[in-house]
């Protein structure tokens, strides 16, 4: 079921966004060329709750969408972060001002696993 990677070429690399063009062979032998993959830094997000059970959101302008949106807090894992918990702890304090006593890892997700790493 997995595809075989035949060739991979980076088209664009920057701090927050990288584009890769792959040539792949599907399990039935069909070639997929090109297949674009967007690479992003490791990221953390939080479903943050107050002691009263209220959800914490943040309001931010997002230029790509042209909208001010409500979002769950999160951001990139920085090199100085010791682990994912320290990264989300830092992001929660930076973005919401809240400091939390405990964290529970809920799992790994992707915004769009068909094209995002």
ABEGO torsion letter per residue (X at the ends): XBBBBABBBBABBBAABBBBBBBBBBAAGBBBOBBBBBBBBBBBBBBBBBAAGBBBBBBBBBAAAGBBBBBBBEEBBBAABABAAAAAAAAAAAAAGBBBABBBBAEBBBABAAABX
